[in-house]
């Protein structure tokens, strides 16, 4: 829209592209489980809360020092506190770093940012209202959010296993895929009605399915939808960049870009270190989350009508946010070199980590994959057990998979 003018309605395109982020977070949710999420509570509610609160506090202090209002500081702080779930999660998944020390911290902080969006979505548009009206709206929004999360977490696992079991027994791959899409979009819709983000609902859907024996097949079935729509999301990010604005306000845009990326990197790295992370881990977390996020654009659009922040500053911040997202793949690709240069102890820590990975790999070598767990597959599995050879069996019969799991056999629902 800002170049050849081939696309005029970027808002409709961006709404469609948001479903790419929804399916991405659904895939990430498949890698987690409720026990694993509870184990990450320090990263989510400790480090994540500290990052959002510290970012808003710094922005408030800077705004007051510059003679601006506290409403302007709160607005800029809330926008700057968000990082890009879509870009960072995708890059960490491609680099196989989701289950590393810094990957778990990054995902935990991104999850808390998604939760923090709920009160910010209420606060920012109402900054020009009275304190009583603002407090009542915030209390209602938080109450709906807590109720929705409680219903999903308590009732979700049993319903999910029962429903997917019924669908799987029909032996129709198309029906199974359609129901996976239904579950993903339905939970995203429910959390959206409660004032939460669509992304959080999709993550919960994936996390609930991860508790079932269907997770591996679901992960394969969702990939085409995720990849196509996520590609469209990245296209829409580029479409938002107005090069004429960047060139016309180049000093302001570069200043805001440097403040956004530099301050977030330093703050997040310091917080991660304060929570006990190794220097290399803290630096990697800071690099991964130094950019702006998708929800930052949403908050910025809500804050614009209140006029608590001057319009030129908002436009310059928008350009700086887009540039920070475009720079993220290059920063994460260079993260190893950056960390090696900034942390002298990183060489030794990486050597020890490689030794540990090699030792674990040796332990799981020479395992067998059994395709089908019918009569012959079970006989083969018993023979492998007798010979002391590890195996993993794949089968598309949900009843057989469930019975095998109850018997302690390594069987998963997959094609």
C-alpha positions in Angstrom: 0.0 0.0 0.0 2.9 2.4 0.6 4.8 1.5 -2.6 2.9 0.2 -5.8 -0.5 0.5 -4.2 -1.6 -2.9 -5.3 -3.2 -3.7 -1.9 -5.5 -1.0 -0.4 -7.2 -2.8 2.5 -4.3 -3.8 4.7 -6.5 -4.2 7.8 -8.5 -7.1 6.3 -5.3 -8.8 5.1 -3.8 -8.4 8.6 -6.8 -10.0 10.2 -6.5 -13.0 8.0 -2.8 -13.2 8.6 -3.3 -13.2 12.4 -4.6 -16.8 12.0 -1.0 -17.7 11.1 0.1 -16.6 14.5 -2.9 -18.6 16.0 -1.8 -21.8 14.3 1.8 -21.2 15.3 0.9 -20.9 19.0 -1.2 -24.0 18.6 1.8 -25.9 17.4 3.9 -24.5 20.2 1.2 -25.5 22.7 1.5 -29.1 21.4 5.1 -29.1 22.8 3.9 -28.2 26.3 1.7 -29.8 28.9 0.0 -28.6 32.0 2.7 -30.1 34.3 5.3 -28.5 32.0 3.6 -25.2 32.1 3.4 -25.3 35.9 7.1 -26.1 36.0 7.6 -22.9 33.9 5.7 -20.7 36.3 8.9 -19.0 37.4 9.6 -17.9 33.8 5.9 -17.0 33.1 4.8 -15.3 36.3 8.2 -14.3 37.7 10.4 -13.2 34.8 7.5 -12.3 32.5 5.8 -10.1 35.1 9.1 -8.4 36.0 9.8 -7.7 32.3 6.4 -6.1 31.6 6.4 -4.1 34.9 9.9 -2.9 34.5 9.4 -1.8 30.9 6.3 0.2 31.8 8.1 1.7 34.8 11.0 2.8 32.7 8.7 4.4 30.1 6.8 6.2 32.9 9.9 7.5 34.4 11.3 8.7 31.0 7.9 10.4 30.1 7.7 12.2 33.4 11.3 13.3 33.1 10.6 14.7 29.6 7.6 16.6 30.9 5.0 14.4 29.4 2.0 12.9 31.2 1.9 9.6 33.0 -0.8 8.5 30.5 1.8 8.9 27.7 4.4 6.9 29.7 1.9 4.1 30.4 0.9 4.0 26.7 4.5 3.9 25.4 5.5 1.4 28.1 2.7 -1.0 27.3 3.4 -0.9 23.6 7.2 -1.4 24.1 6.7 -4.3 26.6 5.3 -6.5 23.8 7.6 -8.8 21.7 6.8 -10.7 18.6 5.4 -14.2 19.4 5.2 -15.1 15.7 8.7 -14.2 14.7 10.5 -15.4 17.8 8.6 -18.6 18.2 9.1 -19.5 14.5 12.9 -18.8 14.6 13.4 -20.7 17.9 11.5 -23.7 16.4 13.6 -23.7 13.2 16.8 -23.5 15.3 15.5 -26.3 17.6 15.9 -24.0 20.6 12.4 -24.2 22.1 13.4 -26.6 24.8 16.7 -24.9 25.7 17.2 -22.8 28.8 16.8 -19.6 26.9 14.0 -21.0 24.8 11.9 -21.8 27.8 12.4 -18.4 29.3 11.5 -16.7 26.0 8.3 -18.7 25.6 7.4 -18.1 29.3 7.8 -14.3 28.9 5.9 -14.3 25.6 3.0 -16.1 27.3 2.9 -13.5 30.1 2.9 -10.7 27.6 -0.2 -12.3 26.0 -1.8 -12.3 29.4 -0.7 -8.7 30.1 -2.5 -7.6 26.9 -5.8 -8.1 28.6 -5.6 -5.2 31.1 -3.7 -3.1 28.6 -6.5 -3.5 26.0 -8.9 -2.1 28.6 -6.6 0.6 30.0 -5.2 2.3 27.0 -8.5 3.3 25.2 -9.9 4.5 28.6 -7.0 6.7 29.7 -9.1 9.8 29.1 -12.0 8.5 31.3 -12.5 8.8 35.1 -10.7 6.6 37.5 -13.9 4.9 38.7 -15.0 3.9 35.2 -11.5 2.7 34.4 -11.3 0.5 37.5 -14.7 -1.1 36.9 -13.9 -1.9 33.3 -10.6 -3.5 34.3 -12.2 -5.6 37.0 -14.8 -6.9 34.6 -12.2 -7.8 32.0 -10.0 -9.6 34.5 -12.9 -11.5 35.9 -13.9 -12.8 32.5 -10.4 -13.8 31.8 -10.0 -15.8 35.0 -13.3 -17.6 34.4 -12.4 -18.5 30.8 -9.0 -19.9 31.8 -10.4 -21.9 34.7 -13.1 -23.5 32.5 -10.6 -24.4 29.8 -8.0 -25.9 32.1 -10.4 -27.9 34.3 -12.8 -29.2 31.8 -10.6 -29.2 28.7 -8.4 -32.3 29.0 -11.2 -34.9 29.4 -13.4 -33.3 26.7 -10.5 -33.1 24.3 -9.5 -36.8 24.7 -13.1 -38.0 24.4 -13.9 -35.9 21.4 -10.8 -36.7 19.4 -11.2 -40.3 20.3 -14.7 -40.3 18.8 -13.4 -38.6 15.6 -10.4 -40.9 15.3 -12.6 -44.0 15.4 -14.3 -42.9 12.2 -10.9 -43.6 10.4 -11.3 -40.4 8.2 -8.2 -38.3 7.9 -10.3 -35.3 6.5 -12.7 -35.5 9.4 -9.8 -35.6 11.8 -8.2 -32.5 10.3 -11.5 -30.5 10.2 -12.0 -31.2 13.9 -8.5 -30.2 14.8 -9.2 -26.9 13.0 -12.6 -26.6 14.8 -10.9 -27.1 18.3 -8.2 -24.6 17.5 -10.5 -21.8 16.2 -13.2 -22.5 18.8 -10.9 -22.1 21.8 -9.4 -19.0 20.2 -12.9 -17.6 19.7 -13.9 -18.4 23.3 -10.8 -16.6 24.8 -11.4 -13.7 22.4 -15.0 -13.4 23.8 -13.5 -13.3 27.3 -11.3 -10.4 26.4 -8.2 -12.5 26.1 -6.1 -12.8 22.9 -6.9 -15.3 20.2 -3.2 -16.5 20.4 -3.6 -17.5 24.1 -6.7 -19.6 23.2 -4.8 -21.4 20.5 -1.9 -22.1 22.8 -4.3 -23.6 25.4 -5.9 -25.8 22.7 -2.5 -27.1 21.7 -1.5 -27.7 25.3 -4.7 -29.7 26.0 -4.2 -31.9 22.9 -0.6 -32.5 24.0 -2.0 -34.4 27.0 -3.6 -36.9 24.6 -2.2 -39.7 22.4 -3.2 -37.7 19.2 -0.6 -34.9 19.5 1.9 -36.3 16.9 -0.7 -36.7 14.2 -2.3 -33.4 15.0 1.1 -31.7 14.7 1.6 -33.0 11.1 -2.0 -32.2 10.1 -1.8 -28.5 11.2 1.5 -27.7 9.4 0.1 -26.7 6.0 -2.4 -24.2 7.5 0.2 -22.8 9.8 2.9 -22.3 7.2 0.7 -20.6 4.6 -1.0 -18.2 7.0 2.2 -17.4 8.9 3.9 -16.5 5.6 1.0 -14.1 5.0 1.5 -12.6 8.4 5.1 -11.7 7.6 4.1 -10.2 4.3 1.6 -7.9 6.2 4.4 -6.7 8.5 6.4 -5.6 5.5 3.3 -3.9 4.0 3.0 -1.7 7.1 6.4 0.0 6.5 6.1 3.4 5.0 9.5 4.2 3.5 8.5 7.9 2.9 7.8 8.3 6.7 11.1 6.6 7.5 13.1 8.9 5.2 11.1 12.0 6.2 11.6 11.4 10.0 14.8 9.5 9.8 16.5 10.9 12.9 13.4 10.3 15.1 12.8 6.8 13.7 16.4 5.8 14.3 16.4 7.2 17.8 13.2 5.3 18.7 14.5 2.1 17.0 17.8 2.3 19.0 15.9 3.0 22.3 13.4 0.2 21.7 15.9 -2.5 20.8 18.8 -1.4 23.0 16.8 -0.7 26.1 14.7 -3.9 25.8 17.9 -6.0 25.2 19.7 -4.6 28.3 16.6 -4.7 30.5 15.6 -8.3 29.6 19.2 -9.6 29.8 19.6 -8.0 33.3 16.3 -9.4 34.5 17.1 -12.9 33.2 20.5 -12.7 34.9 18.9 -11.6 38.2 16.6 -14.7 38.0 19.7 -16.9 38.1 20.4 -17.5 34.4 23.9 -18.0 33.1 25.4 -15.0 31.2 25.0 -16.7 27.8 21.4 -17.6 28.5 20.5 -14.1 29.7 22.1 -12.5 26.6 20.2 -14.9 24.2 16.9 -14.1 26.0 17.6 -10.4 25.6 18.5 -10.7 21.9 15.4 -12.8 21.2 12.9 -10.4 22.8 14.4 -7.0 21.9 11.9 -6.3 19.1 8.3 -5.0 19.1 5.4 -7.4 18.9 2.1 -7.9 17.0 0.1 -6.8 20.0 2.1 -3.6 20.2 0.4 -2.6 16.9 -3.0 -3.4 18.4 -2.3 -1.3 21.5 -0.9 1.6 19.3 -4.1 1.7 17.2 -6.2 1.8 20.4 -4.1 4.5 22.0 -4.1 6.8 18.9 -7.7 8.2 19.4 -7.0 9.2 23.0 -4.2 11.6 21.8 -2.2 11.2 25.0 0.9 10.7 22.8 1.6 13.2 20.0 0.8 11.8 16.5 4.4 12.3 15.1 5.8 10.2 18.0 3.3 7.4 17.4 4.1 7.4 13.6 7.8 7.3 14.3 7.3 4.6 16.9 5.3 2.5 14.4 8.1 2.7 11.9 10.7 1.8 14.6 8.6 -1.2 15.7 8.4 -2.6 12.1 12.2 -2.1 11.6 12.9 -3.9 14.9 10.8 -6.9 13.7 12.5 -7.0 10.4 15.9 -6.9 12.1 15.0 -9.8 14.5 15.9 -12.7 12.1 19.4 -11.3 11.6 19.9 -10.6 15.3 18.9 -14.2 16.3 21.0 -15.7 13.5 24.0 -13.8 14.8 23.1 -14.4 18.5 25.8 -17.1 19.0 28.6 -14.8 17.7 27.2 -11.9 19.8 27.1 -14.0 22.9 30.6 -15.4 22.4 32.0 -11.9 22.0 30.2 -10.5 25.1 30.5 -13.5 27.5 34.0 -15.0 28.0 32.6 -18.1 29.9 30.3 -19.0 27.1 32.9 -21.2 25.3 33.3 -23.5 28.2 29.5 -23.7 28.8 28.8 -24.6 25.2 31.5 -27.3 25.3 29.9 -28.9 28.3 26.4 -28.7 26.7 27.7 -30.4 23.5 29.2 -33.2 25.6 25.9 -33.7 27.4 23.9 -33.8 24.2 26.4 -36.3 22.7 26.0 -38.5 25.8 22.2 -38.4 25.6 22.3 -39.2 21.9 24.5 -42.3 22.5 21.9 -43.5 25.0 19.0 -43.4 22.5 20.8 -44.9 19.5 19.7 -48.1 17.9 16.0 -47.8 18.7 13.4 -49.3 16.4 10.2 -47.7 15.0 7.4 -50.2 14.7 4.8 -49.1 12.0 1.5 -50.5 13.2 0.7 -52.1 16.5 -1.6 -54.9 15.5 -0.9 -58.6 16.2 2.3 -58.7 14.3 3.5 -55.3 15.7 2.8 -56.5 19.2 4.8 -59.7 18.6 7.7 -57.7 17.2 7.6 -55.4 20.2 7.7 -58.3 22.6 10.7 -59.7 20.8 12.4 -56.4 20.9 11.7 -56.1 24.7 13.2 -59.6 25.2 16.3 -58.6 23.3 16.6 -55.3 25.3 16.1 -53.1 22.2 14.1 -49.8 22.7 11.2 -49.1 20.3 8.4 -46.7 19.5 5.3 -48.0 17.8 2.9 -45.9 15.6 -0.7 -46.8 15.1 -3.9 -45.1 13.9 -6.3 -47.1 16.1 -7.1 -44.8 19.1 -8.4 -47.7 21.3 -5.3 -49.8 20.6 -3.0 -46.8 21.4 -4.9 -46.1 24.6 -4.8 -49.7 25.8 -1.1 -49.9 24.9 -0.3 -46.8 26.8 -2.2 -48.1 29.9 0.0 -51.2 29.7 3.1 -49.1 29.7 4.0 -49.7 26.0 5.7 -46.9 23.9 2.9 -46.4 21.4 1.6 -43.1 19.9 -1.2 -42.2 17.6 0.5 -41.3 14.3 0.6 -42.3 10.6 
